[in-house]
Amino acid sequence: MELTGYLDFWFRDLPIVARIGRFHDLGIRRVDVWLWRERPMREIFAECRRLGMRINSTFNGECGNLVDATDHARCLRAWEETLEMAVAYDIPHLFIFSNQVEVTPRGEWVQRLNRDYTQAEMYANLLDGIEQVLQRAKQTEVQLWFEALNTFHIHGGVFVSTHDLAADVVRRFDDPQLRLSFDCYHQQRTAGNLIWGMEEYSGLYPTFHIGDCPTRQEPGTGEINFANVARKLDELGYDGLIGMECYPSTTEEEALATIRSHFPRVA
């Protein structure tokens, strides 16, 4: 297993490019970036390359709503630009969601749909949209990570808000370039059943995120029993990435030490 560091969550008192060196000092060699259009990606890439590191993943806040067929054209244009960017900066993973994630003036976190759809229509639109995105991803080596987003604080109507539904989508395509992102924070907020989900979706997820609940800080700060979670990962033979998509509750060095104590096999 290998840890990946989220630039948007750690060292927030520093400019985002300066955070890369701090992760390097902690022994982390992969960093993840939210909302690439809003970040200085050229500078982030250059600093990673200088330090022998890599941008591990990102996502585009303008990729539209895959559940809205009337938004697919705009969505696909954004995906083409995002895939081009990922290839240029040697980014191996891109997150994909059912709905566009953006904070609106109304305080909602997802873009409103252009028309009303039934649940069945939204699911059909989603599958069609993902198929078109995947066709474009096939022209690259980029892997798409499909993630469910919780509805507890992400308001406005996220369609895929449970890992069960996200896993169903991934299984339908059965494609190595479309995998599941297992996020403990989102799963616990929406449905719980972490151990059951880890077993049920085993083999589908190459990345596992470890934010605790309710504050999305490092393991041991909330209600999730990460000792049991880590033990289950070992039982399942998991050897993928551990995403530190969590806010340190204390210093970054202390938070990392806590994470390593819960996951002693990580690099």
N, C-alpha and C positions, 0 to 999 in steps of 0.2 A: 504493500500500500504506500501511497505517496500523498503528502499534504499539498494542497494548493491554497494560495493566499489571495483573499479578496481585497483589492485596492480600495474599494468603496467603504469597507468596514473597519480596516485597520489603519493605524497611524494617521488618523483624520486631522490631526493638528498640522500636518505637513502638506505641501503641494503634492498632487497625485504622482507626479514623476519621481519625486524624492522618496516616496514610500517604497519604491521598488528596491532601492539599496538597503532599506531597513529590513525588508523580507530576506534579502540576500544575506544580511548579517545573521539572521535567525536560521539560516540553512534551508530556506524555502527557494525552490528553483522554478516554480510555475506560479504565475499570477493571473487572476481573473479580473475582468473589467466589465462594469455595467455600462450600457448605453453608449456604444462606441462613437456615435455621431457627436456626442457632447464631450468627448475626451480628446486630448492631443495624441492621437494614436501614433503618429510618426515619431514623436518624442518618446512615447512609452516603448515602442518597438526598438528604437535605437538604444535606449538605456538597458532594456532586457538583453539585447545582443551584446552590448559592452560588458555586461556582467555574466554572460553565459547562461542567461535565463530565457524563459519563453512566455509569451502570452498564451494562456491555456484556453480561455473561452471569453466570449462576450455575447451581447445581443443588441439588436437594433430596436429602439423605441418607436420606429416609424414603419414597422412591418405590417401594420393593418390588422384587420380581423379575419382570421381564416374561417370563422363561422358565418361570415357575411359574404355571400357570393357576389354582391354588388361592389365589394371592396377588394376582390381578388386581384384585379389588374394593378391597382396601386400597391398592394401587398407584394406582388411578385416583382414589380420594379424595384422595390426596396430590398427584396431578397437578393436580386441579381447584384445590386450594388454591395450588399453585405458580404456575399460570397466572394466577390472580386476583392474586397478589402481583406477578407480572411486569408485568401491565397497570397496577397501581396505582403502581409505581415506574418505569414506562416502560423496562423492560428488554427489549431486542429479541431476545435469544437465551437459550435454555435447553439445557443439556446433557442427553442421554438415553443411558443405558447399558443393557446387557442384564441386569445384575444390580445389586442394591442394594449400594452401597458404604458399609461401616461396619466399624470395627475391633471385633471381638467379643472377649469375655473370653478366648477361645482364641488370640487373636492373629491370627485370620484377617481378611481385608479384605472379604469378601462374606458376605451372609446365607445361611445354609444353606437348601436347598429343603425344602418340606414333604413331598415324596415323591420317589422315584427316577423319572427320565425317561430315555428314549433321546435321542440327539442329534437325531434327526428330530422327536421330540415337543417338545423344547425350542425348536427352530427354529420349528415351527408355533405354539407358544405365544407366542414372541417376536413373530412377524408379527401375530398376533391382538392382542396387547397394544399394539404400536405403532400399529396401525390405530385402536384405541380412544382412545389418547392423541392421535393426530393429529386425530381427529374433534373433540376438545375444543379443540385448538390452533386449529382452523379458525374458531372463534368469536372469535379474537383475530388480531393480526398478528405474534404471536411465532413465530420460526423455531426449530426443534429441531435441535440439532447432535448427531448420533449418533457416538459415539467408542468405539473399541476400547481396552481397558485391558490392559496387559501382565500376564503371569502370573509374571514374574520376582520382583517384590516384592509384588504384589497377590495374596495367597494365598486359597484357599478355593473356587476354581472359577468364574472369569469365563468365560462362554460365548463372548462375542464378544471375542476377544483378538487378532485380526488385522485390519488395515485391509482386507484382501481380503474378509473376511466382512462387515465393516461396510459396505463399498461395495456388496456384493451386496444387502444390505437396502435401502440408499438407492435403488439402481437399480430394485428391484422396485416401490417405491412411486412413483418418478418424480414427486415432489411438491416444489414450490418451498419448502414449509415444513418439509421434512425433508432436511437436507444432512449431508455428512460433515465431521467434524473431523479434519484430518490432524495428528497429533502425532508429531514426529520422535522424541521420547524413547520413547514407547510402541511405535512401529513398529520402532525399532532394537532395543529390548529383546526383542521377540517374534520378529521376522522379518527385520529388515534390509531390503534391497532398496528403499532410500529413493528413489533416482532412478527406478527402474522404477515404484514406486508413485505417485510424483508424476505421471508420464506417464499411467499406466493410469487414475488416478482424476481426472485433470484435468477441471475443470468441475463436479466434485461437491463440492469443499470451498471454502467461503468464509472459512475460518480455518485458519491454519497455525502450529503451535506449535514453538518452537525450543529446547527443552531439550536439552543435549548428554548424552552417555553416557560413563561410568556414573553421574556424580554429579548429573545434572539441573541443571547450572549453565549459564551463558551459552555461546554458541558459542565454540569455540576452547579449551575446557577439557577436552575428551574426544576420542572417537574419530571423531566425525562430521565429514566434510569439508564444512563449511558454505559454503566458497567455491564448490564445485560445486553445492551445494543452491541457493544464491542465484542462481547462473548459470542453473540449470534453471528456476527460477521465472520469471526474465526471458524465457527462451526460450518458456515456455508462456503468456506474457502475463498472468501472475497479477497481480491488482490488488486482492486482498482484505486481510484482517486478518492481522497477524503477532502472535501471542500470546506474550508474554514469561512463559510458565509455567516459569520457571527461577529457581534461587537464584543471586544474584550471588556470585561467588567472592571479590570484592574490594568496594570501595565501589560503591554503586548508580550513581554518576556514571560511574565507570570501566567498569562492566559495560554501561551504556547506550551509551557511546562505542564499545565493542567491537562491540555489536550493530549499531550504525549503520554501522560500517566494513564489516561483512559484508553489510548490506542498505542500500546507499546511497540507494535509491529510496523508503524509508519516510518517511512524514510524522511 
